[in-house]
Amino acid sequence: MAQLFEFEKPIAELEQKISELQKFSADKGIDLSREIITLEKKAVDLKKEIYGNLEPWQKVQIARHSERPNFYDYVPLLFEDFIELKGDRLYADDPSISGGIALFHGIAVTVIAQVKGKDTKENIKRNFGMPHPEGYRKAVRLMDQAEKFGRPILTFIDTPGAACDLAAEERGQGEAIARCLIAMSGYHVPVISTVIGEGGSGGALALGVGNVLLMLENSFYSVIAPESCATILWKDATKAKEAAAALKFTAQDLLRLGVADELIREPQGGAHNNLHQTAEELSQVISKYLVRLRSESPEALRAKRYQKMRAIGFFQETGVKESADINLTKKLD
């Protein structure tokens, strides 16, 4: 049975009534078409009302849906001749990050993505999409290769955050993420980053230093997961809903704030309801920006990427007290 959220239950109940009426009509030979049409119209209106007014926490739930498409679902629909490359040449291969070479609309590209599993067994294998240092070092290795051969880089972000266990710390998690950030800042090839689900903390930002940041309609991109934020602010993880509203991390929020460059539409109710439609939307938007970026000079690509990161937010001094306390006011475009 498909995963059903609390806010979707009124829709499911109405659809169940429609199904029961259709069955009763067929079994008894009674014409109930008018009643069924009325209920179907009501169901359409209810879906528009619910899915058109989702709260941030409800979007978080959709982004985490167990059937939400992951990178491997999109690969055959977006790319041709995808060749996966493994290993960081230092320690091991990290299944939480997949990467390789492919053709996208006839253009050779390097593709790198964080990957969650679809069930418990696969999630354990992929550490629930939380990469270890070797994953980020693999990403740098592949991006360096792309820079060498002049291939555009496409990254796909979907992680709750980087692995934070003892093994990750022992192998230099912070340093591995920092190297990703430094490396991506300096490339002379086009870099397009797309958030397809969760974009959690530095684990997501490690693949997010692009010339363009795209976001699926029901994705989010944040410095921290809402549960962790609630634990820090209120010492209560159950206040995650309030934290989600306060963080302003949905695709719509970040588009308005100038962090995201474009929102990519999803089918009603989420990408899991129509994979092919979502992939088609992804393909068209990514292609549009790739064509635009390929017309830029290597120096301009690097400079504009730097300026994009710098323009996300800045602080301006508005007064200095004698005690040397500085009052800072954040300015957002």
N, C-alpha and C positions, 0 to 999 in steps of 0.2 A: 504493500500500500504506500502511495506517495506521501511524503512528509507534508503535514498540514499544520499551519500556524493558527494561533487563536483568532487572529483577525480575519482569517479565511474561512472560518467555520460557518458564518451566515451564508456564504456563497455555496459551500458544500451542501448545506442543508437544503437550500433552494434547488440545487441541481438534483439532489436525491428525490425531492418531491416531483420534479419534472419526470425523472426516470420512472418513478412509481406510477404516475399518471399514464405515461406512455405504455407501460406494461399492462396496466389495468384496462386501458382502452383496447389494446390488441387482444387480450385474453377474453374480454367480455363482448367485444364487437360494438362498443359504445363510442360514438364520436365525441371526443373531448378536445378536439383540435383548437377550439377557441380558448379554452382554459389553458392549454399547453402553450399556445402562442403568447398569451398574457404573461404567464410565468417566465417564459424565455426572455421576453422583453424586460421583465423585472430583473432577471439575472444579469442581463447585459448592462442595465443601468447600475445595478449594485456593484458589479465589477469595476465600472468606470469610477464610481464614487470611492470605493475602497482603494483601488490601485492608483487612482489619481491624487490621493491625499495621504500617502503613506508617511508615517512619522519616521525620524531617523532610526529608531530602534527596530522598526519593522523592516527598513531597508537593510539593516545589519543582518537580520534573520534571513532575508532573501539571499544576501551575499554569501551566507554560510550554508545555504540549502544543500542537503546531502546529495542531491542530483544535479547541482549546478555544474555546467560544463567546465572541465579543466583543460589545460593546454593540449593534451593528447586528443581530446574531442575535436578541437579546432584545427589541428594539424592537417588532416586530409582535406578539409574544406577551404583552407587558406593557402596552403603551400603545395608545391610540386617537388618531388625528389628530395624529401627531407632526409638528411643523413645525420643521425645523432652521434655526437662525439662525447666521450666520457673521460672522467678522471682529471685531477688537478696536477698530475705529474709530481706531486709532493707526498701525498698521503693515501688518498682513496677517491672513489667516485661517490658523490652524494646524490641519492635518488630524489632529494627534495628540489633539486635544480636540474632541469633538462636543457640541453643546448645542442646546436649543430648548424648545418648549412642547408639552405633550401632555395628554391625559386619562388619569388612572390611576384605575380604578374609579369613573369619573364625576367625579373631582376634577381641576381644572386644576392642573398642576404644572409647574415648571421642571426640566428634566433636563439633567445635565452629566456627561460621561464621558470617560475616557481610552480611546483606541482603538488597538489593535495591528492589523497586517495579517494576512491568512491565507496569503500567499505572499510571495516575495522582492520582487516589484514593488510590492505594496501596502504592505509593511513599509517599503520605501524612501520611498514617498509619505508615510507616517505616522511616519517616523523611529523605527520600531520601538516606537511608543507612548511616546516620550520627548518631552514637550511643550517648546516654546520659550516665551519670555516672552509672546509674543502669544497663545499658547494660554491661559495663566493670566489674562491681561488680558481675553480674551474671556469666560472663566468668571466673572470679577468683574462684567463688564458685564451678563451675563445674570442673575447672582444679585442684583445691585442692582435690576434690573428686577423680579425676583420679589418682593423686599422692598417695592418701590413698590406693586405690585398685590396683595400679600398671598397670593402663591402659595407653597405648600410647595416645598422644594428637595430633589431626589433626586440624589445623586452616585454614580457608579460608578467604582471605582478599579481600574486594571489597567495598571501601568507599572513598568518596571525602575528608573525614576528620571527626574528631569528631564534635559533635554538639557544636556550639559556641554561643548559645543564652543565655539569662539571666538565664533561669531555669537551664541550664547545669552548669553555673558558681555558682549559688546559692547552687547546690547540690554537688559541689566539683569535677568538671570535671578533673582538673589537678591532684588532689590526686588520683582519680580513675584510670587514665591512669598510673600514677607512680606505683600504687600497682600492676597493670598488669605486668609492666616491671620487678618489683622486684620479683614477684611470679614466672614468667616464667623463670627468671634467675636461680632460685634455685631448680627446679624440677629434680627428679632423673629418670624420665621416658622419653622415646623418644618423641620429639616434632618436628613435620613437619609442616611448614607454607607454604601455596600456595597462590600466588596472582592470582586471576581469572579475575580481571578487573582493577579497580582503586586501587592504594595503596597510599592514601593521608595522609601525615604528621603523627603526633603522634597518630592520630586515627587509622592508619594502623599499625604502629610500635607496638602498644599495644598488638596486636596478632601476631607479627612477630619475637619474640625472640625465634627462634627455632634452633634445631641442623642442620636443613636443610631449605633453602629457595628456593622454586620452583616458577617459573613464567610462565604463559601461554604466548605464542609467542607475542600476541598483548596487553599485560598488561603493566602497569608501576608502579613504586614504588618510591616515592619522599618525600622530606621533606616539599614540598609545591605544591599546584596546580599551573599549568602554568599561569592561569589568575591572581592569587594572587601574584605570583612572578613578573609578568609584571607590576602590579599595584605598587609594592614596588620599583622596579628598574627604571621603566620609567614613573611612574604615568599614565599608559595607559594600561588598560586591553586588548585592541585590539592587543597588541603585544604578546599575548599568544603563537603564533606560534614560535616567536623568543626565548621566554623563554623555550619552550618545547625542542628546539634544544640545548640550553645552559645547561639545567639541567642534561643531560645525564642520564635519568631515565627509558629508555626503557629496556625491558628484555634483549635485545642484549647488551646494554651498561653495565648493571649491571652484566651480566655473564662475560663480558670481564674484568670488574673491580674487580671481585671476591666477589661481594655482593650476587649475586644469585648463586645457586649451579647447577641448570639445567634449560634449557628452554624447555617447553612442546609445541610440535607442535599443531597448530590449522589448521582446514580446510582452503582452499584458501578463503580469504576474511573475515575470522573471525569465532569464535566459533559458532555464531548464524546460520551459514550455514549448520552445521552438529553437532548437540548436541551429538549424540551417538558416533561419531568418537572422539570428544573432550573428552568425558567421558572415553572412552577406553584408550586414551593416558594418561589421568590423573591417571587412575587406575593402569596402568603398572608402571609408574614412581614412584608414591607414594609407591606402593608395594615394588619396588626394594629398596628404601631407608629405608622402615620400617623393612624389613628383615635384612638389614645391621645394623641398629641402635639397634635392639633387641638383637643382639649378644654382644653389649657393656655392660660393668658393669654400675650400677647406678652412681657411682662416676665419671666414665669416661664421661658419658653423660653430667653430670652437668659441668665438667671441660672443655670439648670440646665446649660446648655451650658458655661458658664464653669467651674462646679463639676466637671463631668465631666472636663474637661481637667486641672484642678488635682488631681483625685483619682487620676489614672493612676499616679502615683508621687510620693513626697515623701521628703525627706531630713531627718533629725533629728540635731542635734549631740549626741554622747554624751560628749564630753570635749575640753578645749582644753589643749594643752601650753603651756609657757612660751614655746616658740619660735613660738607662734601657729599651729602646725599644728592642723588641725581633723579629728577622726576622724568621718567621716560614715557612718551606717548607713542603708541604704535600707529603707524600710518599704513593704510591698506588702499590699494587702487579700487 
